[in-house]
């Protein structure tokens, strides 16, 4: 009798897939929503996108990177490892990128919700 693969008919949910891929798609989709709100009516504003658009459309990924760049932050979208954020030549955490963007957009740093960018 052949060994049966008990996972052959199972599919991963989007949440499970995000855990495996390091969250890159969800991070980038969430970033687009954050940057859209933060830069509303300002140069560099990007649209709001979901994971599917981020995955399939290079134009969408470029738009998100451009929005980060307008705030002096470099965002590299690295498959299977999550996004990498840099500011002033130094690698920073996603949370720190959100804080810097918030401040550079003229917002009060203490008003940044604690869960954003985590």
N, C-alpha and C positions, 0 to 999 in steps of 0.2 A: 504494500500500500504506500503510495506517494505521500510525502510529508505535506500537509496542508498549510498554506500561508494564511494565518488567521486575520491578517490585515489587508488582504488582496481586494476586498470590496469596500473598504473604508475610505472616506475622503476627509481631508482636513478642512476645518472651518477657516474663515478669514483670520480669526483671532489666533488660531493655532499656527497658521502659515506665517503670520507676522512674528510670532515668537521664534520660529525657525529662521526666518530671513533677517532677523535682527531689528525688525520694525521699520525698515527703510521706507516702505511704501506708506505706511500709516504716519510715520514722522513727517514725511514730505507733504502728505495731504493735510495734516494738522498744521504744518508750517504755512501752507498756502492760505488757510483760513485766518491764522494769526496775523500774517503779513497783510492780507487784504484789509482786515479791520484796522490794523496799526497804521497803514499807509493810505488810508482812505482819502482820495482826492489829492494825493501827493505823488511826485515822480517816483517811479519804481513799484507802484501798487500792482499786485498781481491779482488774478481772479482766484476763486475758491475751487479746489479740485478734490476729487476722490482718488482712492488708490488705483483704480483702473486707468484713469487718465494719466496719472503719474507713471504707471508702468508702461503704457503703450505709446505715449506721446513725448518725444524728445522736446518739442516746443514747450510743453508744460513744465518739464524739468528745468529747461533754460529760463523760463519766466520766473520760477521760484528762486533760482540762483541769482537772477538779476535783482529781484526784490531784496534778497539778503545783501547783495553787493551794494545796493543804494544806501545801505546803512553801515557800510564799511566791513561787513562780515562775509567771509568766503564759506560757502556751503558745498561740500563734495558729497554726492550721493553714492555711497559705496555698497554695492550689492552684497547681501548676506552679513553685513557688519554694522548697519545703521549709518546715519549721516555723520560726517565729520565737519566741525565748525572751527573756523580760525578767525582771529581778530588781531590786528597789529603783528602779524607773523607768528602768533602763538596759538596752539590748539587749545580750544576752550570747550566746556561742556555745553550741551544743548540748552540747559537752564541758563547758563551765563550768556549764551548768544541771545536768548530772549530778553534777559535783563539789559544787555548793551543796546539791543534794538529799541527797547522800550525807552531808555534814556535818550538815545540819539534821535528818537522821534519826538522828543520834548515832553515826555510823560514823567510824572513823579515816580521814582523807583519804588517807593513804598506802596504804590497802588497796584503793582503787578501781582495778580492772583498767585498764591503760593503753588498751585498745581500746574501752572503753565510752564511748558518746557521741560517737564519731567517725564 
